[in-house]
Amino acid sequence: MPVLVMKFGGTSVATLDRIRRAAKRVGVEVAKGYDVIVIVSAMSGETNKLVGFVNETSPLYDAREYDAIVSSGENVTAGLMALTLQEMDVPARSWQGWQVPVRTTDAHSAARIEEIPTDNINAKFGEGMKVAVVAGFQGISPQGRITTLGRGGSDTTAVAFAAAFDAERCDIYTDVDGVYTTDPRVESKARKLDKISFEEMLELASLGAKVLQTRSVELAMRYKVKLRVLSSFEEQSDDAGTLVCDEEEIMESNVVAGVAFSRDEAKMTLVSVADRPGIAATIFTALSEGGVNVDMIVQNIAEEGRTDMTWSCPVDQVIRAEKAMEKAHEEGIINYQELIADKGVAKVSVVGIGMRSHTGVAAKMFKVLSDEGINIKVITTSEIKISVLIDRKYMELAVQALHDAFELDKAA
C-alpha cells in the first residue's frame, strides 16, 4: 500500500475531542487505501508544563533526564490517538521513538536524526496494522538513552519518516490553513498560497514565519518530500492547504512570494575595533562560544586602522553578547572602544525565487520604505531574499506597505 505521513501539532491534539477529530481525518485516508504513519506532538501546553517541572526540580539539570521527562507528553498523545482509532475499528498501534527505532545523535535536547529503519513498522503493516501512531520529537541515542530534537522537532520527525518510508506525501496539520504571503494578523489582505517552493519556505521559516520548523523544510528539500500544510479545524478538499514542493512544479509565481518579519531583534555595534586580519573570526568565535545566534553582519570601512563591526541577534541574547565581548576585552583578545546595543529594532524581509530573473526588487523595496519615512539600519541579501533592520515601531507599517507594493494579495 502507498504510505502517507500525517503530523498533528499540539493545538490539533489539545483535547480528547480534537484527538477524535484528528483520528477521523486519519480514518478518511485509511479508507482511500493508504497505510498511514501519524506523528503526534504533545497536547498543547504540556511540554511547557514538563519543562517547568524540570526547572523547578533541578535548575542545573541532567540533560538525559530532561529528555526523558519532556518527551513523555508525546507518548501520552500517541497512546490516546491509537486508542481512539481502535474505537473507530481502525487497526492502530502507538510507537515511541525507541521502538521504531528513531536513531539520533547523543546531543540531548538538540539531537539530530541519523537513521529510521523501516523494518519494524513495515512488518506490522504486513500483519494488518493500518496506522502507526509515532510519538514525535524523540529518538534514541547510541548509548540507548531517550533524546529529543528541540522545540518544533515533531515537524522534523514527520519529514524524516516520509523520507525513510518513501511516502507519497507528508501532511502537516496545524492551527492555520496554509502558508500565507505574510501574517494575516498584521496584514488583513494576506493571501494563502496554493504552492510554494522549498527554498522560499526555508527562507520564510528562517526569517520568522512560524508555520514550519526550519530543519523540517531543510530535510524535505534534501529528500524531495512533498509537504502539505493544512488546518485541523476546517473541512478539507483534495487541494486544500499549501503544497511545499520543487520549484519546477510551480508553473507561475510572483517575483516576491511573501513578506516575513521578526519582531524581537537587536542591533549591536562594536565601535573602533582594531582592523587586522582575523578580527572578524575572533569576534564571532567569542559570540558563538557565548551562545549568541548572530544573523546580519556589517563591517564599516576602516579608518586609521580601526573599524566598526555591526551584527543583529535575538533581543534576549544581548546580555550574552555583552558578556562575551567584555570577557574578550578583559583577556586582551579584542580591543574596542565601546559596545552599543539597540534593542528596539525588527527585521523585515521579502522572499521570492522570481528575484533570480527579475531586477529592481531591492530598489522597489527601499523606495517603498523611504516613501513611508522608514529608515533602514542594516541590509543583507541572498539570491532570493532581501532583509532590512528597521525601528520596531515601524514594523507593521513596513510589512503592509511592502505587501501592497508587490501586489501579494493577487495571484500570479
Helices and strands as residue ranges (DSSP letters): E 3-8, G 10-13, H 16-31, E 35-40, H 46-57, H 63-70, H 72-87, E 92-95, G 97-99, E 103-104, E 113-115, H 119-126, E 131-135, E 138-140, E 146-148, H 153-164, E 169-174, E 195-197, H 198-206, H 214-223, E 227-231, E 242-245, G 247-249, E 258-274, H 279-289, E 297-299, E 306-314, G 315-317, H 318-330, E 338-351, G 353-356, H 361-371, E 378-382, E 385-391, G 392-394, H 395-405
